Amino acid sequence: FARENVAFDIYENDILVTTISQPNGSESGRIAYRKRNKGKTKITIYLPPCAEIMISGLDIGKYTSVPDKEKNLLILGDSIAQGMTSKCSSLTFSTLLGNYLGCNVLNQGVGSYIFNEKSLDDNLPFSPDAIYVAYGANDYAKSLATKTKTYEVDCPAFLSKLSEIYPEVPVYVQTPIPMLDLKTDEQIRLFAEVRSFVGETALSLCMHAVDGFALIPCSQLFYADFVHPNELGFLVYAKNLEKLIAFK
């Protein structure tokens, strides 16, 4: 568990019907749901993004698989992309964006991750038609703690390797979204430097630079804490981004 909130969202015919929370201390780890619509029904189950899930038994009777969508979106990022603070597993930024764009999403957002070229898989069994990159917040934190601008090496190396792996795929590189806990002049200055460097590096490699400050308001109303958006923040975040992404 990366967060205590662990829930399964159940959709029938693309409408959210219920959110089933997994209670803390449950020995069985079992959840149950009974279909509400009569007749043939499209069922979608979203698994928690912040817990390791192992399905040991699944019986859904006679069924037909829903075909994949035509376009693929690969998302690379940190805890925000992972959906760390959403209490509903289907209302994370990545899931909402995939639904808005009508595409298949492979979300490789991992909490605490930074630009790291070694995290890229040269043989990923997923062929993206667009790639969205959302790092920088933890790169800022690392540089603040170590007093070294590690992002000036890590960011170009990561984006250059990504370009080598996917030379024909449009890449969208987001600068960090607002952080609400910046207090000192050093924090404000360094965060601005990281944002600027990420955007300029993306443009220098002929990638699309996306301004994170244009995606979500700098207001506590849209955040679960000082860094991670809440469900409302994720909705606004994904909706604003929907207008910017185009597939190859």
C-alpha positions in Angstrom: 0.0 0.0 0.0 1.2 3.5 -0.9 -1.9 5.1 0.5 -4.6 3.9 2.9 -7.4 4.7 0.4 -7.9 1.5 -1.7 -11.0 1.2 -3.8 -12.4 -0.5 -6.8 -14.6 1.5 -9.2 -17.4 -0.4 -11.0 -18.9 0.9 -14.2 -21.9 -0.4 -16.1 -22.3 0.7 -19.6 -19.7 3.4 -19.1 -21.5 4.9 -16.1 -19.9 4.8 -12.6 -22.2 2.7 -10.4 -20.3 2.3 -7.2 -16.9 2.6 -5.5 -16.1 -0.4 -3.2 -13.6 0.4 -0.6 -11.3 -2.3 0.8 -11.5 -2.0 4.6 -8.3 -1.8 6.5 -7.5 -5.0 8.3 -9.5 -7.2 6.0 -8.3 -10.8 6.3 -9.9 -12.1 3.1 -9.2 -9.2 0.8 -12.4 -10.1 -1.0 -14.9 -7.7 -2.5 -18.3 -8.6 -4.1 -20.5 -6.9 -6.6 -23.8 -7.9 -8.3 -24.7 -6.6 -11.7 -27.5 -4.1 -11.6 -28.6 -3.7 -15.2 -30.6 -6.5 -16.8 -29.5 -8.3 -20.0 -26.2 -7.7 -21.8 -24.2 -5.1 -19.9 -20.7 -3.7 -20.4 -18.8 -4.0 -17.1 -15.6 -2.1 -16.4 -13.6 -2.6 -13.2 -10.9 -0.2 -12.2 -8.2 -1.5 -9.8 -6.6 0.6 -7.1 -3.5 2.5 -8.5 -1.7 2.5 -5.1 -1.8 -1.1 -3.9 -0.4 -4.3 -5.2 -3.4 -6.4 -6.4 -3.3 -10.1 -7.1 -6.5 -11.7 -8.5 -6.8 -15.2 -7.1 -10.4 -16.0 -8.3 -12.6 -14.4 -10.9 -15.9 -15.9 -12.1 -17.9 -13.8 -14.5 -19.8 -16.5 -16.4 -20.3 -16.2 -20.1 -18.9 -13.0 -21.5 -17.6 -11.2 -24.6 -14.4 -9.1 -24.4 -14.6 -5.4 -25.2 -12.3 -4.7 -28.2 -9.3 -2.4 -27.6 -9.4 1.2 -28.9 -7.5 2.2 -32.0 -4.9 4.6 -30.4 -2.4 4.0 -27.7 -1.1 6.5 -25.1 2.0 5.8 -23.0 2.3 7.9 -19.8 5.6 8.2 -18.0 5.6 10.1 -14.7 5.7 10.2 -10.9 3.0 9.8 -8.2 0.8 12.4 -9.8 0.6 10.3 -13.0 0.2 7.2 -10.9 -2.9 8.7 -9.3 -1.6 8.6 -5.7 -4.2 10.6 -3.9 -7.4 9.8 -5.7 -10.0 8.0 -3.6 -11.7 6.7 -6.7 -9.5 4.5 -8.9 -11.2 5.6 -12.1 -10.8 9.3 -11.4 -7.1 9.6 -11.7 -5.5 11.9 -14.2 -4.2 9.1 -16.4 -7.5 7.2 -16.5 -9.6 10.3 -17.1 -7.3 11.5 -19.9 -7.5 8.1 -21.6 -11.3 8.2 -21.5 -11.4 11.7 -22.8 -9.1 10.9 -25.7 -10.8 7.5 -26.4 -7.5 5.6 -26.3 -5.8 2.7 -24.6 -3.5 3.9 -21.8 -0.4 2.3 -20.4 0.3 4.2 -17.3 3.9 3.9 -16.0 3.6 6.6 -13.4 5.5 5.6 -10.3 5.6 7.5 -7.0 8.9 9.4 -6.3 10.3 8.8 -9.8 12.6 11.3 -11.5 14.0 11.6 -15.0 16.0 8.4 -15.3 17.0 7.0 -18.7 17.5 3.5 -17.2 13.7 3.3 -16.4 12.9 3.3 -20.2 12.2 -0.1 -21.7 13.6 -0.6 -25.2 11.4 -3.6 -25.8 8.1 -2.5 -24.3 5.3 -4.7 -25.6 3.1 -1.6 -26.2 3.2 0.5 -29.3 2.3 4.1 -28.4 0.8 6.6 -30.9 1.6 9.4 -28.4 3.7 9.7 -25.3 3.1 11.9 -22.3 6.0 12.7 -19.9 5.4 14.2 -16.5 8.4 14.3 -14.2 10.1 17.2 -12.5 8.6 17.6 -9.0 10.9 14.9 -7.5 13.8 16.2 -9.6 13.3 19.5 -7.9 13.1 17.9 -4.5 16.3 15.9 -5.1 18.2 19.0 -6.3 16.9 21.0 -3.3 18.1 18.3 -0.9 21.5 17.7 -2.5 22.2 21.2 -3.6 23.1 19.9 -7.0 21.2 20.5 -10.3 21.0 16.8 -11.2 18.1 17.5 -13.5 20.4 19.3 -15.9 21.9 15.9 -16.7 19.0 13.5 -16.0 16.3 15.3 -18.1 18.3 15.6 -21.4 19.5 12.0 -21.1 16.0 10.6 -20.5 14.4 12.6 -23.3 17.2 11.9 -25.8 16.9 8.1 -25.1 13.1 8.3 -25.4 13.5 10.0 -28.8 15.8 7.3 -29.9 13.3 4.6 -29.0 10.3 6.3 -30.5 11.6 8.6 -33.3 8.3 8.9 -35.1 6.0 9.2 -32.1 4.8 12.7 -30.8 6.1 13.3 -27.3 4.5 15.8 -24.9 6.7 16.8 -22.0 4.9 18.6 -19.1 6.7 21.0 -16.8 5.7 20.5 -13.2 2.3 21.6 -12.0 2.1 24.1 -9.1 3.4 23.1 -5.7 1.6 24.8 -2.9 4.3 24.5 -0.2 7.0 26.6 -1.7 8.0 29.2 0.9 11.6 30.3 0.7 13.2 32.3 -2.1 15.5 29.3 -2.8 12.5 26.9 -3.2 10.7 29.3 -5.5 13.8 30.1 -7.6 14.8 26.4 -8.0 11.3 25.2 -8.9 11.1 27.9 -11.6 14.5 26.9 -12.9 13.4 23.2 -13.1 10.2 24.1 -14.9 12.1 26.3 -17.4 14.8 23.7 -18.0 12.4 20.9 -18.7 10.4 22.9 -21.1 13.4 24.2 -23.0 15.0 20.7 -23.2 11.8 19.3 -24.7 11.7 22.0 -27.3 15.3 21.6 -28.2 14.6 17.9 -29.0 11.5 18.9 -31.1 9.1 17.6 -28.5 5.9 19.4 -27.4 6.4 21.4 -24.1 3.3 21.5 -22.0 3.0 24.2 -19.3 1.9 22.5 -16.1 0.7 25.8 -14.7 -1.9 26.0 -17.5 -3.4 22.6 -16.6 -4.5 23.0 -13.0 -5.3 26.1 -10.9 -2.8 27.0 -8.1 -5.5 26.6 -5.4 -5.9 24.2 -2.4 -9.4 23.5 -3.7 -7.9 21.3 -6.4 -5.3 19.5 -4.2 -5.4 16.7 -1.7 -2.2 18.0 -0.1 0.4 20.5 -1.3 1.6 18.5 -4.3 -1.0 15.9 -5.4 -4.3 16.9 -7.0 -7.6 15.6 -5.6 -10.4 14.2 -7.8 -11.5 17.6 -8.9 -8.0 18.6 -9.7 -7.4 15.5 -11.7 -10.6 16.2 -13.7 -9.6 19.8 -14.6 -6.0 18.6 -15.2 -7.1 15.9 -17.7 -9.8 18.0 -19.4 -7.3 20.9 -20.1 -4.8 18.4 -21.4 -7.3 16.7 -23.7 -7.2 19.7 -26.0 -3.4 19.5 -26.5 -2.6 15.9 -27.4 -2.7 14.6 -30.9 -1.7 11.1 -32.1 0.6 10.2 -34.9 
